[in-house]
């Protein structure tokens, strides 16, 4: 009889304990979720890019402690995303997407030489590309100028040839004109000489005729008184 009375009490007590435990678990889970969300929000706010020191590779750890297990390493100069800080350790995310702890002393704020060299190489490549474009543009312009120069030179040579031909023709015409002028002058001189000769001949004939007429015997007239 006593056992029958105790069993219902034990059952009620067990059910109450389970319900209480479930309630506490829900509260704990809710609290953990809030804490996780707060930590995530805080980590998002604190997240920034920093760089592994240049003087070597450094180990990652599972917890923010020197005695914690090693979980790989990061290379010197690599950029990392700092998500949180605890004690003397940063909680970081590396280039491989791993989230681990690393000593604060192994991280530096300014860009590493590796990054600076990469940036300088990129800048150098961009400058070389711009220079190549400039050289290419200048080469194109120079080529166009050479083509124009060759065209102008060719036109000048043709003009010189034409001018030389015209000069030769002018010299020929001038020479022909000079020859014609000389011929005309010679013809006028010959004509004057001919007329002078003709005049001289006429004068000579006149003189000769006068002399002849003077010395020709005249017929005598008969005297009328003889008859």
C-alpha positions as CSV (number, residue, x, y, z in Angstrom):
1,X,0.0,0.0,0.0
2,X,2.8,2.4,0.9
3,X,4.6,1.6,-2.4
4,X,1.5,2.4,-4.4
5,X,1.2,5.8,-2.6
6,X,4.9,6.6,-3.2
7,X,5.1,5.8,-6.9
8,X,2.7,8.5,-8.1
9,X,4.7,11.0,-6.0
10,X,7.9,9.9,-7.5
11,X,6.4,10.1,-11.0
12,X,5.2,13.7,-10.4
13,X,8.5,14.7,-8.9
14,X,10.4,13.2,-12.0
15,X,8.1,15.0,-14.4
16,X,8.7,18.3,-12.6
17,X,12.4,17.8,-12.6
18,X,12.5,17.1,-16.3
19,X,10.4,20.2,-17.0
20,X,12.6,22.3,-14.9
21,X,15.7,20.9,-16.5
22,X,14.3,21.6,-20.0
23,X,13.5,25.1,-18.9
24,X,17.0,25.7,-17.6
25,X,18.5,24.2,-20.8
26,X,16.4,26.5,-23.0
27,X,17.5,29.5,-20.9
28,X,21.1,28.4,-21.1
29,X,20.9,27.9,-24.9
30,X,19.2,31.3,-25.3
31,X,22.0,32.8,-23.2
32,X,24.7,31.1,-25.2
33,X,23.1,32.2,-28.4
34,X,23.0,35.8,-27.2
35,X,26.6,35.6,-26.1
36,X,27.6,34.0,-29.5
37,X,25.7,36.7,-31.3
38,X,27.3,39.4,-29.2
39,X,30.8,37.9,-29.7
40,X,30.1,37.7,-33.5
41,X,29.0,41.3,-33.5
42,X,32.0,42.3,-31.5
43,X,34.3,40.3,-33.7
44,X,32.8,41.9,-36.8
45,X,33.4,45.3,-35.3
46,X,36.9,44.5,-34.3
47,X,37.8,42.8,-37.5
48,X,40.7,44.5,-39.3
49,X,43.5,43.5,-41.7
50,X,47.0,43.1,-40.2
51,X,50.1,41.3,-41.4
52,X,52.4,38.5,-40.2
53,X,55.8,39.7,-39.4
54,X,58.4,39.7,-42.1
55,X,61.2,37.9,-40.3
56,X,59.7,34.3,-40.5
57,X,56.8,31.9,-40.4
58,X,54.7,31.8,-37.2
59,X,52.6,29.1,-35.7
60,X,48.9,29.1,-35.1
61,X,47.3,27.7,-31.9
62,X,44.0,26.3,-31.0
63,X,43.6,28.5,-27.9
64,X,45.1,31.9,-26.7
65,X,47.9,30.2,-24.8
66,X,51.5,29.3,-25.4
67,X,50.8,25.8,-24.1
68,X,47.9,25.1,-26.4
69,X,48.2,22.8,-29.4
70,X,49.8,24.0,-32.6
71,X,47.3,24.2,-35.6
72,X,49.5,25.0,-38.6
73,X,51.4,28.1,-39.5
74,X,51.2,31.3,-41.6
75,X,53.9,32.6,-43.9
76,X,55.9,35.7,-43.3
77,X,54.2,38.9,-44.7
78,X,50.8,37.3,-45.3
79,X,47.8,39.5,-44.5
80,X,45.4,38.2,-41.9
81,X,42.0,39.3,-40.6
82,X,42.0,40.0,-36.9
83,X,38.6,39.0,-35.4
84,X,39.2,39.2,-31.7
85,X,41.9,39.6,-29.0
86,X,42.4,37.8,-25.7
87,X,45.4,38.1,-23.4
88,X,48.4,38.4,-25.7
89,X,46.8,36.6,-28.6
90,X,44.8,37.6,-31.7
91,X,42.0,35.4,-33.0
92,X,42.6,35.6,-36.8
93,X,41.5,34.3,-40.1
94,X,44.3,33.5,-42.6
95,X,44.3,33.4,-46.4
96,X,43.2,29.7,-46.3
97,X,40.1,30.6,-44.2
98,X,41.4,29.0,-41.1
99,X,40.4,30.7,-37.8
100,X,43.2,30.3,-35.2
101,X,45.0,32.1,-32.4
102,X,48.4,33.7,-32.9
103,X,50.6,35.7,-30.6
104,X,50.3,39.5,-30.7
105,X,54.0,39.8,-31.1
106,X,53.9,37.8,-34.3
107,X,51.6,40.3,-36.0
108,X,52.3,43.9,-37.3
109,X,49.9,46.6,-38.2
110,X,51.8,48.1,-41.2
111,X,51.9,46.2,-44.6
112,X,54.7,43.7,-44.8
113,X,57.6,44.0,-47.2
114,X,56.1,41.2,-49.1
115,X,52.9,43.2,-49.7
116,X,54.8,46.4,-50.4
117,X,57.0,44.6,-53.0
118,X,53.9,43.1,-54.6
119,X,52.2,46.5,-54.6
120,X,55.4,48.1,-56.1
121,X,55.5,45.3,-58.7
122,X,51.9,45.9,-59.6
123,X,52.5,49.7,-59.8
124,X,55.6,49.0,-61.9
125,X,53.7,46.8,-64.3
126,X,51.0,49.5,-64.6
127,X,53.6,52.1,-65.3
128,X,55.3,49.9,-67.8
129,X,52.0,49.3,-69.5
130,X,51.3,53.1,-69.6
131,X,54.9,53.6,-71.0
132,X,54.3,50.9,-73.5
133,X,51.1,52.6,-74.5
134,X,52.9,55.9,-74.8
135,X,55.7,54.3,-76.8
136,X,53.1,52.6,-79.0
137,X,51.3,55.9,-79.5
138,X,54.5,57.7,-80.2
139,X,55.6,55.0,-82.6
140,X,52.3,55.3,-84.4
141,X,52.6,59.0,-84.6
142,X,56.2,58.7,-85.8
143,X,55.2,56.2,-88.4
144,X,52.4,58.6,-89.7
145,X,54.9,61.4,-89.7
146,X,57.4,59.3,-91.7
147,X,54.7,58.4,-94.2
148,X,53.8,62.1,-94.6
149,X,57.5,63.0,-94.9
150,X,57.9,60.4,-97.6
151,X,54.9,61.7,-99.4
152,X,56.1,65.3,-99.2
153,X,59.6,64.2,-100.3
154,X,58.2,62.4,-103.2
155,X,56.0,65.4,-104.2
156,X,59.1,67.6,-103.8
157,X,61.1,65.4,-106.1
158,X,58.3,65.3,-108.7
159,X,58.1,69.1,-108.4
160,X,61.9,69.4,-108.9
161,X,61.7,67.1,-111.9
162,X,58.9,69.2,-113.3
163,X,60.8,72.4,-112.6
164,X,63.9,71.0,-114.2
165,X,61.9,70.0,-117.3
166,X,60.3,73.4,-117.5
167,X,63.7,75.1,-117.1
168,X,65.1,72.9,-119.8
169,X,62.2,73.8,-122.1
170,X,62.6,77.4,-121.2
171,X,66.3,77.3,-122.0
172,X,65.5,75.6,-125.3
173,X,62.9,78.2,-126.2
174,X,65.2,81.0,-125.2
175,X,68.0,79.5,-127.3
176,X,65.6,79.2,-130.3
177,X,64.4,82.7,-129.7
178,X,68.0,83.9,-129.7
179,X,68.7,82.0,-132.9
180,X,65.7,83.5,-134.5
181,X,66.7,87.0,-133.4
182,X,70.1,86.5,-134.8
183,X,68.7,85.3,-138.0
184,X,66.4,88.3,-138.2
185,X,69.3,90.6,-137.5
186,X,71.5,88.9,-140.0
187,X,68.6,89.0,-142.6
188,X,68.2,92.8,-142.0
189,X,71.9,93.3,-142.3
190,X,72.0,91.2,-145.5
191,X,69.0,93.2,-146.8
192,X,70.7,96.5,-146.0
193,X,73.9,95.3,-147.7
194,X,72.0,94.2,-150.7
195,X,70.3,97.5,-150.9
196,X,73.6,99.2,-150.4
197,X,75.1,97.2,-153.2
198,X,72.1,97.9,-155.5
199,X,72.4,101.6,-154.7
200,X,76.1,101.5,-155.3
201,X,75.5,99.8,-158.6
202,X,72.9,102.3,-159.6
203,X,75.3,105.2,-158.7
204,X,78.0,103.5,-160.7
205,X,75.8,102.9,-163.7
206,X,74.7,106.6,-163.5
207,X,78.2,107.8,-163.4
208,X,79.3,105.5,-166.2
209,X,76.3,106.6,-168.3
210,X,77.2,110.3,-167.6
211,X,80.8,109.8,-168.7
212,X,79.7,107.9,-171.7
213,X,77.3,110.5,-172.7
214,X,79.9,113.2,-172.2
215,X,82.4,111.5,-174.5
216,X,80.1,110.3,-177.2
217,X,80.6,112.2,-180.5
218,X,77.7,114.5,-181.3
219,X,76.4,114.7,-184.9
220,X,77.3,118.0,-186.8
221,X,74.5,120.2,-188.0
222,X,74.6,121.3,-191.6
223,X,74.8,124.9,-192.3
224,X,71.9,126.3,-194.1
225,X,73.9,128.9,-195.9
226,X,75.8,126.4,-197.9
227,X,72.8,125.8,-199.9
